[in-house]
Each structure stands twice: as C-alpha cells, then as structure tokens.
Amino acid sequence: MSLRSSGTCCAVRGCANNQAKLNLWLKEQCFEHEPRTNRECCCESPSRYSFHRLPRDEELRRMWLKQLNLKKPPKTLYVCSFHFVEKKPTEEHPHPTLWLGYERPPEKRRRVLKRTDSSVTKITGMISCELCAAAKSSCDAQTQWSDPGMEDHIYSKGPTITCELHTPPPPELQHPVADSILESDADSLLYTGIPQTEFRTLVECLQPFAPASPSMPVVDQILMTLMKLRQNFVMADLARRFKISQGQVSKTVGMWVDIMCEHMKDLIVWLPRETIKATLPKAFKEHFANTTCVIDCTETVLQKPKNLDSRSESYSHYYANNTVKYLVAVSPSGVIMFISDAYGGKCSDRYITQNCGFLDYLRAGDEVMGDRGFTVRDLLEERRVNLIIPTFTRKGCQLTNEGVTRTRRIAHARIHVDGVSVILTDSPPSCRRLTRPLYHIAMLHFI
C-alpha cells in the first residue's frame, strides 16, 4: 500500500521515499532494542533516511538538476540520503550520484595540457630538422649507389608508399554541381522557377553578400536554396545531390533565405498608376480599366506550436490547421507590388488589410479587386477608393442576372493573376520563413 506524502518526497525518478513513510517507520518498534521505537533507538538501520533540499548556490543547483535529469523538476525539490555517496552532501561529493533511475553516460575525462618551455621546443625542432635532413641524405645516397642491374627486377621491390596531404580545393576552384544540374532553360525552370540567364544574374547579385564557406561554391548554395523553395526536396535528397551533410543543407538553406529576404525585398515596388494602365491586360480593359491591384490573403501551413496562445492565434478554421497568413497585392499584369508581414491564421482578411500598411499605398480614384472575404468597403471609401468584389446573396435569395454576369466578369479577370498566389501555397509546410522569398523569385520571373 502506497502512502501519500505530506509534501516532502524524493524527486529522483523511481524512488518512493517520502516523509509519511518515514514517520510511520519511526513509530514502529526497533527489532533489536525493543520496546524502543526506531525514533528513540540510535542503531544504524538501512531503512533510516533523511531529506536534503536543493541548495541555493547556482553552481550546485545546476549540478543537482543535471544529475537528476528531470524533465519537469518540482518547485520544491528534495533528495533522500540514499542517493548520496556519504548519505549527505559533502565537499567531496556535493551532489547526488547513486541510483538516479537512469543509465548515466560515463564521464569524459578532461585532457591534461602539458606546457613545455619555448627553448626546449626550439631545441627539439632543430633536432627533428637535423634528423629529417640525415634521412634525406641517406635516401639520396642509397639511390646514388644502387645497382643498375637490379632496376629491371621490379617484382623484387616492395610497395611504394607516398605520404601526401590531400586538402580540399577552395570553393572558387571546385567544380560546381549547378553546371551538371542546370544544362538548359528547361532544367532551370524546373528546379528554380526562373530561366538560366536570370539565375546567373541572381547569383552575381548575391555573390557580395555570401559568407565565406570552405565546403561548396556560392552558386551551388543558391541553387540548393531555390530547389528547396521551388520543389520542396527533402534534406536528405539535397544532401545526396550536393554531397554534403543534412545538417549543412539545413543551415545553408536557412542562411540564404535570410540573405535573399534582406537584399531582394527592394524588388517589390508599388508601380505608378501610369505604368499599371500602360500594361493593363486585355481581360481588364473592357470592364475594369481603372483596376490598380488585385488583393488576396494566402496561408501557409506550419508546425503546431507548443505554446497554447500561439497555437490558438495561428489556428485556421478554413484549413483546419495552424497557418500563417499574408496579404498579397498583384498588379493586373501579374507583378507583385505588396506583401504584408505574417499574421496568425486566426486573423480575418479585414484585420490584416487594416493593419498591414496596404491602405497607405492607395490613392483617390484607385480600384481594388478582391474576393468576398474582403469586407473593407468602408475602409476604402474613406480614401475614395472603389472595391470590386463578387456580388453577395442576401437572405438566401438567388443572384440576379446582373449579379451573375458581374461575378463571372470578375472571376474571368482575376484568374489571370490568381496563379501568382499559388506560388505561396506551394511553399514547404515545415518551413516558416520560406514564403516571402518565393515572391522575390517570382518578381524576377515577371520582370
């Protein structure tokens, strides 16, 4: 029968010692000195133990917690005397080390560094140089006085051993893997989403910002990052293609995503109204000639956060998953002009539109096209901007003929730029920061 403790119990996993069990044992009679109780008796008994609280010293506390290896240590931590070498904390054994409930790895012994005098090192170096010179001279003498008649009998010679140091060539002298992968524009479009000329231009622009890496050339690092963004290859596949470790692939991709986001964000600019009208597609000219941009909110699935507040803020009922949400504004010609910061999937389209800074780019007389989720007509009317959205059905009634025709026209116009937003939804779900650079790459393609 297990006894409930009054609050003082041993924190070591698997140890059932507590104050209630100890008090019950102290009230019992001693087997050797009856009728005395165990509390009154002074004999040494293996059932007698005491509790020791977690010390206040920071270094000792850290060592105690490291030895106990608890996933969630209690607020008030006690350890019974069974787990100490001397039945209590001492200067020689200050922390618990016995029967801790898990197999501890052997302690690594620190290597003792032996310091030598500089003069002794200099003399030793001189002696080693003299020995090397003597060995070289003996080798030369042996070669000089060898019998020429025995040179033909090669089988009588032992194997020749050469000692050479093979160091990897610097990155600029290595043969890039990109040359064998990107052999044509079709390959470049398949793996990166941009033609080969634009890819080389991108590499030249990012070359000055590349950190020094002794393992692989910069062109391979950028290609590997774009392949992850475009096709979402697994890390093991990229590691095999580029002949590096999976950890290095993960570090390289994460590093280049940050570099590309920092130095390519200037490619996303808000086009002037004259440029938008001059490049207006045929699908917009007839019915939506004043359209400035098409807006849409897109979501990217991410890993479920451990924090409950973050999990609640990022949960999307539409995707039934945790997502991050972006507002994207695309010109009628397909050029991305605005990308908002990331918001939790719980945020509505109206909230993101109102707080992301998109409204500051609009001027009086502009027209914004969106879907039914953008109930922001009042926000746009304050800036004298017209909102073009499909017609709503009210109280279950069917759409009128004019509403159906208008909705079809809007859908026919939006379909030409909706393909740009698909790039976001194809981004890797496991990567949280890989979304913004996808638009930077798409920007190069549309330019």
N, C-alpha and C positions, 0 to 999 in steps of 0.2 A: 504494500500500500504506500503510495507516494504522499508525502506530507507537503502541504503548501507552506511556503516560506513567508515570514513576516516582512520580507523585503530585502534581507541580506542573503544572497546566494552567490555561488561561484559562477563567474562569467565564462569559464572555459567550456567549450563545446563538449557535450557528453558527460560532464561532471554534475552529479546530482546532490552535492553537499550544499546544505543551507542551514540557516540559524535555527529553524524549527526542529530539524532532525538532530542538530547538536544539543539543543536544550532537552529534548526527550532522552537522549543518551546520558546526559549529565544527571538526570533524575534517577536513572537506574542504579542498582547496587553493583559494586565492583566485585568481580568474580574471585579475586584473590584476597581482598580485605573486607569481606562482609562483616558487619552490616553497613559499612560506609558506602556512600554513593560515589559515583565517578567524579562529581564535583568536589567532594571532600577529600578524595584519595589523590595522592601525589605520584602514583605509579605511572610509568610511561605506557601508554596504550596506543596502538595504531589507529584506533577509532577517534582519538582526540585530534582535533584540528582547530585552526584559527583562521580568521579572515583578515586580509590586508587590502587596503583601499588603493586605488590608482594614485600614484604620487603626483604632487603639484609641479615638480620640476619638468620643464618642457622636454628636455632630452630623455629623461626617464619615462615620461608618458609616451613619447614616440616609440621607445624601445618596447615598452609593455604592449602597446597596441600592435606593433609589428610582430611580436612573438605570439600574441593571442590569435591574430589573423581572423578577426571577426568582421563579417560583412556589415552588420549594423550594431556597433557597440552600445550597451545600455548607458543611460545618462549617469547613473551612479554605479561604478564598476568595482567589484570585489573579486579577489582571487584567493582561494584557500591555500593553506600551507603545504598541501600535498604536491603542489606544482613547483616548489622551490627546492633547490639543492640542499639548503641548510634549514629547511622548514620555515624560513622567513627571509625577507630581503636583506642582504648584507652588501658590504662594499665589494666583495669579490664576486658575488652572484646577486646583482641587484634586481633582476627581472626573472619572471617565471620561464622555465625551460623544460620541465618534466611533464609528460602525459598531457599534451595540449590538444589531443583529439584529431590530429592530422599528421601526416608524414612531412617533416621539415627537410628541405634540401640541405646537403652538407655545406657548412660554412666555408666560404672561399678564403683561403689564407692570403694575406697580403704579401707581396714580394718585397723582400728587404733590399733596399738600394744600398750598394756599397760604393762609397766615394773614394776615389783614388786621387793621389796628388798629380797635379799637372806635369810636374817634372818627371815623375815615374811614367806617365802616359807618353810623354815625348821620347823618353829613352826606349820604351817598348816599341813605339812606332819606328824609331830608327833601326832597331834590331830586326823588326819584321821586314823592313825595306831591304836591309842587307841580305837577309835570308832569301827573299824573292830574287834579288839580283844574282846570288850564288846559284839558285836553282835554274835561272835562265841561262847563265853561262855554262852550267853543266849540260843543259839540254843542247846548247849550241855546239859544245864540244862533242857530244855524242853524235849529233848529226854530221859534224865535220869528219869524224874518224870512222863512220860506219862503212862496212864492206860493200862496195858497189855490186859485187856478185850476188849478194843476198837480196837485192832490191826486187828481183823478179819473183821471188817466192813470197807473194803477198799473203798466202794462206798461213804462213808461219807467224805473222804479226797478230798481235791482239787487237781487239776492237778499239777504235779511236774515239776518245771521249773529249768532247769540246764543251767548254763552260762559257756560255754566252747568256747575257741578261736580256730577256725579251720584254721590253716595255711597250705598252700600248701607244700607238701614234697619237699625236694631238688631234683634236676634233677637226681642224682645218685640213688634215691630211687623210682622214678616214673617208672611205667611200660611202656616201650617203645611201641609206636604204630607199630614200624617196626617188632616186633615179630609176630603180628597178620597179617601183610600185606605180609611179606616175609616168607612163610611157606615152600617153596621149591625152587629149582633152576629155575623152570619154572616161578614162580612168580617174582623171582629176575631178570631174563632175560626180562620179560615183562615190569617191571616198571623201571629198571635201565640200562638194556643192558649188564650187566656183571653177572656171576654166583654168588651164595651166598657166596662162600668162598672168592672170590676176593672183594666182597662188604665189608665183615667183615675186611679184610686186609686193605682196603681203609680207613675204619673208624678208625682203630688202628693207621694208619699212620697220619691221620689228627687230631687225638684227641689232641696232644700237642698244636696245633695252634688254637684251638677253644676258643673263648672268653666266659667268664662266663655268663650263661643265666639261670635265675630262672624259666623259663617257660617250656622248653622242653629239653629232653636229646639230646646229640650230634648226636647219631645215627639217631634220627628222623629228625634232621635238615639236615643231609647229604642225607638221603633218600628223603626228600621233594625236595631238590635241584635237585637230579638226576631224580626224577619223572617229574619235570618241564622241564628238559633238554631232557629227552627221549620221553615223551608222550605229552608235552606241555599242561598239565592240566591248567584250568583257576584257578585264585587265590581263587575264592570262593569255588571251589571243594577241593583244598588243605586245605583251612581253615576249611572246614567241616570234612575232613578226620582226620586232626591232632588236631581239637578242639581248634583253635586259631583264631585270627582276620586276616582279609585280609591284613591289613597294616603290621602286623608282618610277614606274609608269604612273602610279597614283600621285606621287609628289610632282612629277613633271607636268601632268595634266592640270592639277590644281594651281601650280605656279603660273602656267601660261594663260589660264582662264583669267586670273587676276591681272596679268600684264595686258592682255587684249582688252579687257574691260576698261582699264585705266587709260590706254593710249588710243583706243578706237571709238570712244564714246563721242568724240567730236565729229565723227562721220554722220551722226544722226542730227540733222538740222531741220528747222522748220522752213519749208520752201516759201518764197514770196508768192503773193496771190497771182501776179502776172505769169510766173513760171508754171503754176498749177493750171491756169486756164490755157496756156500755150501747149501743154502736154496732156490735155484732157482727152480721154479715150472716146471712141465713138459711142459706147454704151451710155455715157453720161451727157453727151452734148445735147441730145434731143429733149430730155425731161429734167435733168439735174445739172444744168450748166453752171450753177453757182456753188456746187459742192466743193468744199475746201478739203475735207478729210473724211475718212470712214473709221469709226472707232469700234473697238471690240475689247472685251475682257477675256483673257485666256488664262487657264490654270495649268499648273504643273504639279503632279503628284510627288509628295516627298515622304520620307520615312516618318513613322508615327513618333512624335516627341514623347519623352519620358515625363516632362513637366505637364501637369494636368491643365494648367492655364493655357500654355502654348498649344496643347492638343485641342482644347476647346476653341481657341481662336482660329486655328488652321483647319478645322473640320468643315468640309463642303458637303452639303446635303445633295447637291447635284451629282457629284462624283462618288458620294458615299465613302470618302477617303480624306486624308489630310493633304491639303494642297496649299500652294502659294499662288496669288492672283496678281495679274498685271493688266494695266490698261495700255493698249497699243493704238496709235493713230497712224493711218496709212493714207497717203495721197491717192487720188483716183488713178494715177498712173502706176501705182504699186510701190512707191518709195516710202520707206518707214520714216516718219517725221518725229515721233514721240514715243517713248517707253517710260512708264511710271516705275516707281520703286515697288518692291514686293510687299504685298499685303496678305493677311491671312485669308484662307478660303471662306471664312465666315462673313467677310465684309461684302456688302452689296455693291453693285455697279454704281449706284448713285453716290455712296460714300467715297469710293475711290475717285470718281470723277470730280467730286467737290474738294478733295484734299490732296490730290497728287500734283497740282500745279498745271494741269492741262488747260484749264479755263483762261489762264493768263496769256496763252498764245493766240486766242481768238480775238477777232476784230469785228466791229459792226458791219453787218452785211454778209458775213460768212454763213455757210450752211454745213451742218454736221449730220452725217448719216450714221445710224446705228440700228440695233435690233430692239425688240420690245422691252428688254431689261433696263434700258436707259430711260428712266422716268426723271429726266433732268430738264424738262422743257422750261420750268420756271427759272432755273439757274441760267439757262442760255438766253431767255428773254430779257433778263436784267442787262445783258451785254448786247442786246439787239441782234442775237444770233438765232437762226432758224434751225429747228431739229427735224430731220427726216427719219421717221420710223414707220414700220408697218402698222396698218390700221388694227385697232382693238375691237373685239366683240364685247358688247355690253349686255349684261343680264341674260346671257345665253342666246342672244339673237344671232342670226347669221349675218355675215358681211354683205354689204350692198355690192352692186355691180361695180360702182366706182372704187369701193374699198378693195375688192379683189383685184381690179386692174392696177391700182396703185401699189398693192403689195407685190404683185408679180413684177412690176417695173423696178421696184426697189431690190427685189431678190435678183433680178437679171443684172442689175448694175453692181450689186455687192459681190456677186460670185467671181468677178474679175480680180478682186483684191482679197477675198477670203483665203485664197491659197497661201498668202504670205503668213497669215496667223497660224496655219497648220504647222509651220516650222517649229513654233513653240511647243505644241502638243507632242511633237516627235522627240523632244529632248529626253535624256535619260531620267527616269523617275528617281533613281538613287542619288542624283547629283542636285544639290540645291542652288549652286551658283552658276550652272552651265546654261542658264536661259538667256541672260542678257547678251552674251557674246554671239549667240545664234543670229540675232538681229544685226549685229555688226557685220557678220559674214554675209548675210543676205543683202545688206546695204551695198557691199562691193558688187554683188551679182547684178543688182538692179541698176547701179550706176553704169 
